[in-house]
Structure formats: C-alpha cells, structure tokens
C-alpha cells in the first residue's frame, strides 16, 4: 500500500511556507498573502503536524526556519510549479484559454458574419489562431457538446439548458427562384399555390430545412423535392440552374443576386431565424470566449 500524504498538507499551506521563507517574518508574509498573521502562523504550525517534524525553532517571538523547512520549501517550489503547469495543460486540453479557438459556423454565415468576427478577434487577440468548423445547426450543436468546437455561430438552439447564447441578429426566410421566373413580379408568394412546383432543399439538420418543412406544413401539402444538398451554396446553384425553387434566409441575397431572386412569403408563411453565438455554459469564463463575445457585441450592427 502506497504512503498517504497527510490531509494537513495542502497547496495553500505550501504557498504560505514559501511566502514566510521569502518575507522572513509573519507580518510581511501576511501582507504578501493578504491574510492575517494568525492565519500564517496557524498554517505553518499545521504543516509541522502534517510532516510530523519541526520546521521552525522559536527565538523569542520569531520563527527561525530549520533545515527541514528549507528542504520542504525547495520541494514546495517544484510541486507548485508542476501543478500550475499541469493545470495550464489541462485547461488547454479542454480548450480553455488555449492559443487557438475552434469556431463552428453555418455555411451561410461565412459570407459576412464570420469574416467580420475573425477580423475583430485578430485585432483583439492577434496571436490567437482561429479554426473554422462548418456544418448544420444539428452538427454544430453536437460539436459544442463534444468539445469539438469552442463556440458556434448558428441558429440559437431551444431547450438546451447547458448552452449559453448571445443573440446577434434575426433573419427572415424568403421564397427563392431563378431570376426572371414566373414569380419575379409578385410582391409575395403564396406557397399554397405552388403545389405543382419542383423544389430543392438542404438535408435534415439545417435550420433552413426546418423552416422549409414547417412552411409547407402550413401550406398543407408535401412539396416535390427533386434534390437535397448539404450546403446552402450548392442549393443556390441548383436554384439558379432552374432545377427547382426553395426557401432561403435573407443573408445570402447578395451571393447570387443576378441569378437567384428572393421574394417575400405571404404573412401566414412568415418565418424568422434567430442567429447567435452559442457555447457551453461551463466555458462562459474562458478568456478566449469572453473576447469573442465582446467582438460579437461590438460588431452586432454589421453582422446581418
């Protein structure tokens, strides 16, 4: 059976010992640690009980360190340094204040939101390396929970008590058709009148797909989806090529403006996405995430 270290020996008491060895008396040691002299004296006496030998001899009211105290102090320096290094390595392994940050994002947010925030982070923390992880809302939520992403720019998830979100902007959903289509002159589109139309969509897990399904539920029919794709840019290419119409968020309007037209939906089909920065509540004090959150708040007006 291995030797067990006494519960009287703690990191804090070792710090008190080092402070006393440096200061030379109880008063100055107490000032260094911002505690009372009684607390310093009690900690030193407790250390003697823990190691089961005398660490000091009394000369009047002064405590004079013995050779044993010097040995313990030398060990304490090594132990505390090793523990500090271990804590730093542990925090970095957990993504806490590491020299890099993994930011998840919906594909559609790489047009404007992601570049704006990354530039803001470069100005705030120039030495911090940023890695971008793309995926659907479902994928990004799983990456957050698994620690594969430190934060994610996504539709704010509902019913997730472990997730903290900072709202960034709201985005309306539009009917998307090729430029010059029969819908071009309409002020708004009645989905219920599109029962014979061909559609293309994103795959399940994307927030835009969820809105697509809900809109046609309200319209009262299952759309004829001729193709599904895994990113919004491929989806827009399909629309511009005349493969089918779809529903798209307004933030992609400028990407294919000469090929794809976004037309408002009738009010009864109106839908809005709530976009924000999400991260685990357990990580809310991470300095890197605090910096990212600050950039988000400062850049809000220019993200949509």
Phi, psi and omega in degrees: 000132183289155177291138180257134179280137181300143177294346178287342181268112180232162178300319182298318181292327175293324176295322177296318178300313181295322178296319180294318180297326179283317186281323178091348176206166186295320184296311182292324177298318179297322178294319179299323184265353182059046176227180179277159177295328177298319179296321178294313181299318180296319181294319180294318178296321179294325177297319178300320178293324182290320181270350177062039172203163181284134177253343183220152170242149184269129171234096187068237179262005182265147174255118181258120181298138175269176176300325179298320179296322180293320178298314181296323179296318178298317178294319182300320179300315180294317182296314182293322177295316180297319181292320177298317178296320180295319178295318179299315180295321179297314180297321179292322177297328178273003178083007184272112179056040175282177180272010176215160180222136177258117180250120176276154181204147166291149181304319185295338182276355178282351181289313185226314187298309183298309179302321180298315182289322180295320177296320177297320178292324179297322179288323183280318182225079187299336182271355182279125178274136182247129176245132182260132179240118183258150178175182176282170178302318179297314180299315183294322178297318178295321179295322177298312183294329182270355181081011179278350174219142180278326179206163181217135173268111191199176171293133184299120183287143179259150177066033180236085184296340181274356184252131173257137182229141174251111180299138180248306177196163175254146184226126179282152177261137183237160171280130182246127180219161177298147176302134180086008180288176179292349180267354190303322186271358182283143174285328177203157185253133174265106182300329181298339179269005184253025185298334181263003183279151172270142181230155170237155182208169171282166177280167181299144180111336176278141181297327179292327176295320179300319177293324178300312181296316182295320181298318181283338171295317178293324180291338175089019176208160177268120184291154176277091181271112184271343179198142174240143180228167186258010173206154189288335180287321174296322179299316180292327176296321178295320178295313181296332179276001177080017180288324179179167176268172179199186173244134184224151175284151184298337184295345181263007187307317187281349186291315182233042189298337179269356183236331183236130180252131177260122185241134180302150173270156173302153187306322183292344178256005185298131179222152183221136176261138178256107185263137180204177174262122182242147178201166179292138178301328180292347181254008190294344178260005177298124181304323179294320179288326175297320178294317179296319179297320179295319178297318179300315182294322179288331186261003188313314187295336184254014186268330186291000000 
